[in-house]
């Protein structure tokens, strides 16, 4: 089932815009940095594909504040 998988929910909201909506890590795996890996992978994908990102997910917002890399910041929706 999906209760034993870490997920990052996203949705394309235009041709070049992705909404990073929610990260979820099962209780048994929390505290291991898995959400951080999901956030980094999603943002790296946005950069590699030259997309714009809207950050609905509070965790990804926090990740960007803690890792304000120029390549991430320039791909965020203003």
N, CA, C and O atoms as a printed pandas DataFrame, in Angstrom:
     atom_number atom_name residue_name chain_id  residue_number  x_coord  y_coord  z_coord
0              1         N          UNK        A               1    0.824   -1.195    0.000
1              2        CA          UNK        A               1    0.000    0.000    0.000
2              3         C          UNK        A               1    0.859    1.246    0.000
3              4         O          UNK        A               1    2.087    1.164    0.029
4              5         N          UNK        A               2    0.220    2.386   -0.032
5              6        CA          UNK        A               2    0.975    3.635   -0.088
6              7         C          UNK        A               2    1.396    4.097    1.304
7              8         O          UNK        A               2    2.084    5.109    1.435
8              9         N          UNK        A               3    0.992    3.367    2.347
9             10        CA          UNK        A               3    1.356    3.786    3.698
10            11         C          UNK        A               3    2.799    3.430    4.058
11            12         O          UNK        A               3    3.299    3.869    5.094
12            13         N          UNK        A               4    3.467    2.647    3.223
13            14        CA          UNK        A               4    4.845    2.281    3.512
14            15         C          UNK        A               4    5.811    2.918    2.524
15            16         O          UNK        A               4    6.968    2.508    2.428
16            17         N          UNK        A               5    5.333    3.932    1.782
17            18        CA          UNK        A               5    6.178    4.594    0.793
18            19         C          UNK        A               5    6.259    6.079    1.081
19            20         O          UNK        A               5    5.270    6.706    1.460
20            21         N          UNK        A               6    7.446    6.634    0.898
21            22        CA          UNK        A               6    7.609    8.085    0.951
22            23         C          UNK        A               6    7.187    8.636   -0.401
23            24         O          UNK        A               6    7.529    8.072   -1.441
24            25         N          UNK        A               7    6.443    9.740   -0.388
25            26        CA          UNK        A               7    5.954   10.307   -1.644
26            27         C          UNK        A               7    6.112   11.818   -1.663
27            28         O          UNK        A               7    6.157   12.478   -0.625
28            29         N          UNK        A               8    6.192   12.337   -2.870
29            30        CA          UNK        A               8    6.122   13.772   -3.098
30            31         C          UNK        A               8    5.026   13.968   -4.146
31            32         O          UNK        A               8    5.151   13.523   -5.287
32            33         N          UNK        A               9    3.971   14.632   -3.742
33            34        CA          UNK        A               9    2.866   14.884   -4.661
34            35         C          UNK        A               9    3.133   16.177   -5.413
35            36         O          UNK        A               9    3.551   17.177   -4.828
36            37         N          UNK        A              10    2.887   16.145   -6.710
37            38        CA          UNK        A              10    3.094   17.327   -7.545
38            39         C          UNK        A              10    2.063   17.317   -8.660
39            40         O          UNK        A              10    1.440   16.293   -8.944
40            41         N          UNK        A              11    1.894   18.467   -9.284
41            42        CA          UNK        A              11    0.966   18.569  -10.398
42            43         C          UNK        A              11    1.484   19.621  -11.364
43            44         O          UNK        A              11    1.906   20.704  -10.959
44            45         N          UNK        A              12    1.446   19.289  -12.640
45            46        CA          UNK        A              12    1.761   20.301  -13.650
46            47         C          UNK        A              12    0.566   21.240  -13.750
47            48         O          UNK        A              12   -0.571   20.796  -13.912
48            49         N          UNK        A              13    0.827   22.538  -13.653
49            50        CA          UNK        A              13   -0.247   23.535  -13.689
50            51         C          UNK        A              13   -0.014   24.491  -14.854
51            52         O          UNK        A              13   -0.294   25.686  -14.762
52            53         N          UNK        A              14    0.485   23.960  -15.911
53            54        CA          UNK        A              14    0.815   24.712  -17.109
54            55         C          UNK        A              14    1.914   23.949  -17.824
55            56         O          UNK        A              14    2.401   22.931  -17.331
56            57         N          UNK        A              15    2.299   24.446  -18.987
57            58        CA          UNK        A              15    3.329   23.726  -19.750
58            59         C          UNK        A              15    4.665   23.666  -19.035
59            60         O          UNK        A              15    5.342   22.638  -19.070
60            61         N          UNK        A              16    5.052   24.759  -18.386
61            62        CA          UNK        A              16    6.390   24.833  -17.791
62            63         C          UNK        A              16    6.342   25.104  -16.290
63            64         O          UNK        A              16    7.330   25.556  -15.711
64            65         N          UNK        A              17    5.188   24.830  -15.648
65            66        CA          UNK        A              17    5.023   25.122  -14.221
66            67         C          UNK        A              17    4.585   23.856  -13.492
67            68         O          UNK        A              17    3.656   23.167  -13.914
68            69         N          UNK        A              18    5.269   23.568  -12.399
69            70        CA          UNK        A              18    4.909   22.417  -11.577
70            71         C          UNK        A              18    4.648   22.916  -10.150
71            72         O          UNK        A              18    5.397   23.728   -9.607
72            73         N          UNK        A              19    3.578   22.412   -9.573
73            74        CA          UNK        A              19    3.226   22.734   -8.193
74            75         C          UNK        A              19    3.695   21.577   -7.320
75            76         O          UNK        A              19    3.166   20.470   -7.414
76            77         N          UNK        A              20    4.685   21.834   -6.472
77            78        CA          UNK        A              20    5.173   20.817   -5.541
78            79         C          UNK        A              20    4.281   20.907   -4.306
79            80         O          UNK        A              20    4.414   21.828   -3.500
80            81         N          UNK        A              21    3.371   19.945   -4.164
81            82        CA          UNK        A              21    2.247   20.077   -3.252
82            83         C          UNK        A              21    2.451   19.506   -1.854
83            84         O          UNK        A              21    2.016   20.112   -0.875
84            85         N          UNK        A              22    3.102   18.358   -1.744
85            86        CA          UNK        A              22    3.100   17.687   -0.437
86            87         C          UNK        A              22    4.169   16.600   -0.401
87            88         O          UNK        A              22    4.336   15.845   -1.359
88            89         N          UNK        A              23    4.883   16.530    0.710
89            90        CA          UNK        A              23    5.770   15.394    0.948
90            91         C          UNK        A              23    5.212   14.607    2.117
91            92         O          UNK        A              23    4.642   15.172    3.051
92            93         N          UNK        A              24    5.382   13.308    2.053
93            94        CA          UNK        A              24    4.914   12.459    3.146
94            95         C          UNK        A              24    5.864   11.286    3.305
95            96         O          UNK        A              24    6.210   10.607    2.339
96            97         N          UNK        A              25    6.278   11.064    4.546
97            98        CA          UNK        A              25    7.178    9.958    4.867
98            99         C          UNK        A              25    6.489    9.123    5.948
99           100         O          UNK        A              25    6.010    9.682    6.936
100          101         N          UNK        A              26    6.429    7.801    5.785
101          102        CA          UNK        A              26    5.799    6.960    6.805
102          103         C          UNK        A              26    6.454    7.159    8.167
103          104         O          UNK        A              26    7.657    7.403    8.262
104          105         N          UNK        A              27    5.648    7.053    9.214
105          106        CA          UNK        A              27    6.144    7.250   10.588
106          107         C          UNK        A              27    7.403    6.439   10.873
107          108         O          UNK        A              27    8.330    6.932   11.516
108          109         N          UNK        A              28    7.437    5.209   10.399
109          110        CA          UNK        A              28    8.570    4.320   10.690
110          111         C          UNK        A              28    9.881    4.822   10.096
111          112         O          UNK        A              28   10.955    4.409   10.532
112          113         N          UNK        A              29    9.803    5.718    9.094
113          114        CA          UNK        A              29   11.009    6.179    8.411
114          115         C          UNK        A              29   11.315    7.649    8.657
115          116         O          UNK        A              29   12.265    8.184    8.085
116          117         N          UNK        A              30   10.534    8.303    9.490
117          118        CA          UNK        A              30   10.759    9.727    9.735
118          119         C          UNK        A              30   12.050    9.943   10.506
119          120         O          UNK        A              30   12.507    9.077   11.252
120          121         N          UNK        A              31   12.628   11.130   10.302
121          122        CA          UNK        A              31   13.855   11.481   11.011
122          123         C          UNK        A              31   15.116   10.946   10.348
123          124         O          UNK        A              31   16.197   11.023   10.932
124          125         N          UNK        A              32   14.997   10.411    9.151
125          126        CA          UNK        A              32   16.159    9.846    8.449
126          127         C          UNK        A              32   16.589   10.685    7.245
127          128         O          UNK        A              32   17.473   10.285    6.488
128          129         N          UNK        A              33   15.962   11.846    7.074
129          130        CA          UNK        A              33   16.349   12.713    5.965
130          131         C          UNK        A              33   15.708   12.358    4.635
131          132         O          UNK        A              33   16.133   12.849    3.590
132          133         N          UNK        A              34   14.690   11.512    4.664
133          134        CA          UNK        A              34   14.065   11.083    3.412
134          135         C          UNK        A              34   13.330   12.238    2.746
135          136         O          UNK        A              34   13.430   12.406    1.530
136          137         N          UNK        A              35   12.599   13.034    3.509
137          138        CA          UNK        A              35   11.882   14.181    2.927
138          139         C          UNK        A              35   12.869   15.162    2.310
139          140         O          UNK        A              35   12.579   15.783    1.287
140          141         N          UNK        A              36   14.035   15.299    2.932
141          142        CA          UNK        A              36   15.076   16.181    2.384
142          143         C          UNK        A              36   15.532   15.682    1.014
143          144         O          UNK        A              36   15.743   16.478    0.099
144          145         N          UNK        A              37   15.683   14.371    0.874
145          146        CA          UNK        A              37   16.059   13.794   -0.420
146          147         C          UNK        A              37   14.966   14.018   -1.465
147          148         O          UNK        A              37   15.258   14.319   -2.622
148          149         N          UNK        A              38   13.706   13.870   -1.049
149          150        CA          UNK        A              38   12.594   14.115   -1.972
150          151         C          UNK        A              38   12.592   15.571   -2.436
151          152         O          UNK        A              38   12.423   15.849   -3.623
152          153         N          UNK        A              39   12.780   16.496   -1.496
153          154        CA          UNK        A              39   12.775   17.928   -1.830
154          155         C          UNK        A              39   13.918   18.253   -2.786
155          156         O          UNK        A              39   13.715   18.948   -3.781
156          157         N          UNK        A              40   15.114   17.757   -2.490
157          158        CA          UNK        A              40   16.269   18.034   -3.349
158          159         C          UNK        A              40   16.052   17.446   -4.746
159          160         O          UNK        A              40   16.332   18.108   -5.746
160          161         N          UNK        A              41   15.562   16.224   -4.819
161          162        CA          UNK        A              41   15.336   15.586   -6.116
162          163         C          UNK        A              41   14.310   16.370   -6.934
163          164         O          UNK        A              41   14.486   16.555   -8.138
164          165         N          UNK        A              42   13.246   16.827   -6.287
165          166        CA          UNK        A              42   12.216   17.591   -6.995
166          167         C          UNK        A              42   12.774   18.910   -7.511
167          168         O          UNK        A              42   12.524   19.281   -8.657
168          169         N          UNK        A              43   13.514   19.607   -6.692
169          170        CA          UNK        A              43   14.074   20.897   -7.108
170          171         C          UNK        A              43   15.147   20.712   -8.181
171          172         O          UNK        A              43   15.232   21.513   -9.112
172          173         N          UNK        A              44   15.954   19.682   -8.060
173          174        CA          UNK        A              44   16.945   19.396   -9.098
174          175         C          UNK        A              44   16.265   19.096  -10.432
175          176         O          UNK        A              44   16.743   19.510  -11.488
176          177         N          UNK        A              45   15.141   18.370  -10.374
177          178        CA          UNK        A              45   14.382   18.080  -11.589
178          179         C          UNK        A              45   13.851   19.366  -12.219
179          180         O          UNK        A              45   13.926   19.544  -13.435
180          181         N          UNK        A              46   13.318   20.256  -11.394
181          182        CA          UNK        A              46   12.805   21.545  -11.884
182          183         C          UNK        A              46   13.915   22.306  -12.608
183          184         O          UNK        A              46   13.693   22.869  -13.680
184          185         N          UNK        A              47   15.106   22.321  -12.017
185          186        CA          UNK        A              47   16.246   23.017  -12.622
186          187         C          UNK        A              47   16.652   22.334  -13.932
187          188         O          UNK        A              47   16.816   23.000  -14.955
188          189         N          UNK        A              48   16.814   21.014  -13.902
189          190        CA          UNK        A              48   17.266   20.274  -15.090
190          191         C          UNK        A              48   16.295   20.414  -16.259
191          192         O          UNK        A              48   16.715   20.479  -17.414
192          193         N          UNK        A              49   14.997   20.459  -15.958
193          194        CA          UNK        A              49   13.983   20.552  -17.010
194          195         C          UNK        A              49   13.623   22.000  -17.344
195          196         O          UNK        A              49   12.763   22.251  -18.189
196          197         N          UNK        A              50   14.283   22.948  -16.680
197          198        CA          UNK        A              50   14.047   24.373  -16.875
198          199         C          UNK        A              50   12.567   24.724  -16.705
199          200         O          UNK        A              50   11.967   25.390  -17.548
200          201         N          UNK        A              51   11.999   24.256  -15.590
201          202        CA          UNK        A              51   10.610   24.533  -15.246
202          203         C          UNK        A              51   10.551   25.653  -14.219
203          204         O          UNK        A              51   11.579   26.065  -13.680
204          205         N          UNK        A              52    9.353   26.141  -13.950
205          206        CA          UNK        A              52    9.095   27.022  -12.811
206          207         C          UNK        A              52    8.372   26.180  -11.776
207          208         O          UNK        A              52    7.613   25.274  -12.119
208          209         N          UNK        A              53    8.612   26.483  -10.509
209          210        CA          UNK        A              53    7.983   25.712   -9.437
210          211         C          UNK        A              53    7.185   26.624   -8.523
211          212         O          UNK        A              53    7.631   27.706   -8.142
212          213         N          UNK        A              54    5.998   26.158   -8.183
213          214        CA          UNK        A              54    5.193   26.777   -7.140
214          215         C          UNK        A              54    5.293   25.833   -5.952
215          216         O          UNK        A              54    5.066   24.631   -6.090
216          217         N          UNK        A              55    5.633   26.371   -4.785
217          218        CA          UNK        A              55    5.856   25.523   -3.618
218          219         C          UNK        A              55    4.666   25.588   -2.667
219          220         O          UNK        A              55    4.607   26.459   -1.798
220          221         N          UNK        A              56    3.735   24.683   -2.829
221          222        CA          UNK        A              56    2.614   24.575   -1.899
222          223         C          UNK        A              56    3.058   23.848   -0.632
223          224         O          UNK        A              56    2.574   24.149    0.458
224          225         N          UNK        A              57    3.963   22.908   -0.770
225          226        CA          UNK        A              57    4.431   22.079    0.354
226          227         C          UNK        A              57    5.281   22.897    1.329
227          228         O          UNK        A              57    6.290   23.490    0.946
228          229         N          UNK        A              58    4.857   22.917    2.590
229          230        CA          UNK        A              58    5.604   23.691    3.593
230          231         C          UNK        A              58    7.015   23.143    3.771
231          232         O          UNK        A              58    7.949   23.907    4.016
232          233         N          UNK        A              59    7.177   21.831    3.649
233          234        CA          UNK        A              59    8.506   21.266    3.863
234          235         C          UNK        A              59    9.469   21.707    2.767
235          236         O          UNK        A              59   10.625   22.018    3.054
236          237         N          UNK        A              60    9.015   21.739    1.528
237          238        CA          UNK        A              60    9.897   22.172    0.440
238          239         C          UNK        A              60   10.186   23.667    0.575
239          240         O          UNK        A              60   11.288   24.109    0.250
240          241         N          UNK        A              61    9.224   24.444    1.044
241          242        CA          UNK        A              61    9.481   25.862    1.327
242          243         C          UNK        A              61   10.602   25.991    2.360
243          244         O          UNK        A              61   11.510   26.807    2.203
244          245         N          UNK        A              62   10.527   25.183    3.409
245          246        CA          UNK        A              62   11.557   25.178    4.459
246          247         C          UNK        A              62   12.908   24.750    3.879
247          248         O          UNK        A              62   13.939   25.340    4.204
248          249         N          UNK        A              63   12.904   23.733    3.028
249          250        CA          UNK        A              63   14.143   23.246    2.425
250          251         C          UNK        A              63   14.822   24.357    1.621
251          252         O          UNK        A              63   16.037   24.533    1.709
252          253         N          UNK        A              64   14.045   25.101    0.841
253          254        CA          UNK        A              64   14.617   26.187    0.035
254          255         C          UNK        A              64   15.171   27.288    0.936
255          256         O          UNK        A              64   16.214   27.866    0.631
256          257         N          UNK        A              65   14.487   27.583    2.041
257          258        CA          UNK        A              65   15.004   28.602    2.984
258          259         C          UNK        A              65   16.331   28.162    3.579
259          260         O          UNK        A              65   17.222   28.984    3.795
260          261         N          UNK        A              66   16.464   26.873    3.844
261          262        CA          UNK        A              66   17.699   26.342    4.429
262          263         C          UNK        A              66   18.786   26.112    3.372
263          264         O          UNK        A              66   19.967   26.023    3.707
264          265         N          UNK        A              67   18.391   26.016    2.106
265          266        CA          UNK        A              67   19.318   25.762    0.997
266          267         C          UNK        A              67   19.002   26.729   -0.149
267          268         O          UNK        A              67   18.549   26.305   -1.212
268          269         N          UNK        A              68   19.240   28.018    0.066
269          270        CA          UNK        A              68   18.833   29.019   -0.940
270          271         C          UNK        A              68   19.793   29.089   -2.135
271          272         O          UNK        A              68   20.386   30.132   -2.412
272          273         N          UNK        A              69   19.930   27.970   -2.824
273          274        CA          UNK        A              69   20.834   27.913   -3.963
274          275         C          UNK        A              69   20.270   28.741   -5.112
275          276         O          UNK        A              69   19.073   28.680   -5.390
276          277         N          UNK        A              70   21.130   29.518   -5.784
277          278        CA          UNK        A              70   20.651   30.378   -6.876
278          279         C          UNK        A              70   19.872   29.615   -7.940
279          280         O          UNK        A              70   18.876   30.120   -8.459
280          281         N          UNK        A              71   20.318   28.399   -8.272
281          282        CA          UNK        A              71   19.614   27.649   -9.311
282          283         C          UNK        A              71   18.199   27.277   -8.866
283          284         O          UNK        A              71   17.310   27.140   -9.706
284          285         N          UNK        A              72   17.976   27.112   -7.564
285          286        CA          UNK        A              72   16.619   26.858   -7.077
286          287         C          UNK        A              72   15.794   28.131   -7.105
287          288         O          UNK        A              72   14.670   28.146   -7.606
288          289         N          UNK        A              73   16.363   29.200   -6.561
289          290        CA          UNK        A              73   15.637   30.455   -6.427
290          291         C          UNK        A              73   15.180   31.010   -7.773
291          292         O          UNK        A              73   14.085   31.563   -7.876
292          293         N          UNK        A              74   16.003   30.869   -8.795
293          294        CA          UNK        A              74   15.623   31.429  -10.102
294          295         C          UNK        A              74   14.524   30.630  -10.786
295          296         O          UNK        A              74   13.955   31.087  -11.778
296          297         N          UNK        A              75   14.214   29.437  -10.267
297          298        CA          UNK        A              75   13.156   28.624  -10.855
298          299         C          UNK        A              75   11.862   28.646  -10.040
299          300         O          UNK        A              75   10.915   27.927  -10.359
300          301         N          UNK        A              76   11.821   29.460   -9.001
301          302        CA          UNK        A              76   10.602   29.554   -8.209
302          303         C          UNK        A              76    9.654   30.577   -8.808
303          304         O          UNK        A              76   10.077   31.603   -9.342
304          305         N          UNK        A              77    8.384   30.284   -8.711
305          306        CA          UNK        A              77    7.382   31.230   -9.161
306          307         C          UNK        A              77    7.429   32.431   -8.221
307          308         O          UNK        A              77    7.391   32.265   -7.001
308          309         N          UNK        A              78    7.513   33.648   -8.784
309          310        CA          UNK        A              78    7.583   34.840   -7.913
310          311         C          UNK        A              78    6.336   35.016   -7.081
311          312         O          UNK        A              78    6.243   35.966   -6.303
